[in-house]
């Protein structure tokens, strides 16, 4: 039965308009990122396209901002701090989150979802609130302006992400796999080590990546409880954007965007890898 | 070995073994690290903040005997007598010496402006040493000491628990007489910013929903490969920090920015008509919608995937206009995703600090910015703590409401 209400041409035009609107929204999503990439190669320290750039004149482009960033002492220190703090807090967060996810998976009592919700609270609590509280705490115990203080704070907000990621991975494991293993005589611990844990690894890795990004991009806690030793990339960008807005900031922003894109591709590959493993194991 | 029963009723030996062995101890051990860690580095800071907002023992410690003496005094008795004044004058001089006088001054300042200076002048007057009785010295410093209200405020200021920071957070002040009045002649600065934060966050939510819904629906209608590409396009801004994206928007929207330059070059606007799209509320709105849009997409997508495509086709086959089928069949079935998205975006939006600080200008600030101001500029930590607590309680209530709803409905993130 054909639809009397709308003509095929009307449908086509309607669909085209809809897709056009969607494309505009996608442009909105990507515009600020797309804009900074070419501007970071601007030969002059302006934040807009010079006539030379629009004419694609090679002389209007330059990599000097990137060279300045790499030669700069402050940016080198900032990258070093970000990586050190990121790796350390990721390590802590991954351990905490994975253990907690395993614990929640085992738990059979009614309070499980309550504990789960409570453990996820750091994600939703406004960081400014946590930063103020941390300032008071650290002032008392002497962790202000201290790298360790920032690491521990970042671990606290990153751990819930690991928890979610590992829980999702564990939930995706077919329970028949471990039952099959046990029916073949494997003990509980052996089953866990050879079946459950390997299948959960993509979740752990995915969570660790998320944790690292959370720490790397975090600004507010670093602003409030950090000091000279803890100037991270976002902290350096904050000064750069507010005070001396030079295209060096754009160069750093471009690099961060490229890293984010690579990370997404990496995680998509990871996900496909994990799916293939589960499928091959389940047969 | 225990005995079990087959379906036919034959008894057989059965060995039961739980999948992970005994439950309780192991589970607790696994949960303990993260729980303990968060108790120390999440709950404790919050607790200290809440305590900071209402509890201040330092002023009482500056003038302990005066506090004790004033315990039995109340305003109906009139201005305190010479014995109390003597204790007060002695302790005040000592607090001037060890600098703790500032604590009392700042507490009193919540209700009587100029109190720190008054206390200091009074302390200096007593420090000089005199034959006159304390009441005469006080009278020579200021007529305020002859007011019962001043002493009432002093008494309250020496008490450890105080509601004054919370009152200040909502622009209310306790007059010396004890009644509540509007602070600063009814300017209601803080309340206005709080209201603005919530109102703009609501607008951001709705805008995100309006923009996210079409593209998410598109992702369910196209081939998996195209959907993947679309998803990557959504995830790229999500995985870039808000700071990077905000920088991009500054470059785009500022007066000498790419957008304005393009519009002028194309002749759409004149050079002096450049659009003020940033460093004001518009800027905050645009950038925050951009930052939070991917967060709206994710729950919407997972709830859309759960709706069978056959439903809309069935509606159309029964004669419905395709758009009507979409609106009355598909959309209501995505309500869990819509609710989750709106709640998430709102919770995150009210707590924002970075974006309003960078692109908000003067009118685009959120409550987070006011809190930061009181922490690092005005150094009124008690007020910052009170406002933080209010913000936290607000988000916590929404979170509890959200968790309860999602617990009924299924997964939180999809």
Interface residues (C-beta under 8 A of the other chain):
Chain A: X1 X3 X4 X5 X6 X11 X14 X18 X19 X21 X22 X25 X26 X28 X29 X30 X31 X32 X33 X35 X36 X39 X46 X47 X48 X49 X92 X95 X96 X97 X99 X100 X102 X103 X104 X106 X107 X108 X113 X115 X117 X119 X120 X121 X122 X124 X125 X126 X127 X128 X129 X130 X132 X133 X134 X135 X136 X137 X140 X152 X153 X155 X156 X159 X163 X164 X168 X178 X182 X188 X189 X191 X192 X213 X216 X217 X219 X220 X224 X234 X237 X238 X241 X242 X245 X249 X250 X253 X256 X257 X260 X261 X263 X264 X265 X268
Chain B: X17 X18 X19 X20 X21 X23 X26 X27 X28 X29 X30 X31 X33 X34 X35 X37 X38 X41 X42 X44 X45 X46 X47 X48 X49 X52 X211 X214 X215 X218 X228 X230 X232 X233 X234 X235 X236 X237 X239 X240 X241 X242 X243 X244 X245 X246 X247 X248 X249 X250 X251 X252 X254 X256 X257 X258 X261 X290 X293 X294 X316 X317 X319 X320 X321 X322 X323 X347 X348 X350 X351 X352 X353 X354 X358 X368 X371 X372 X375 X376 X381 X384 X385 X388 X389 X391 X392 X395 X396 X399 X403 X407 X412 X413
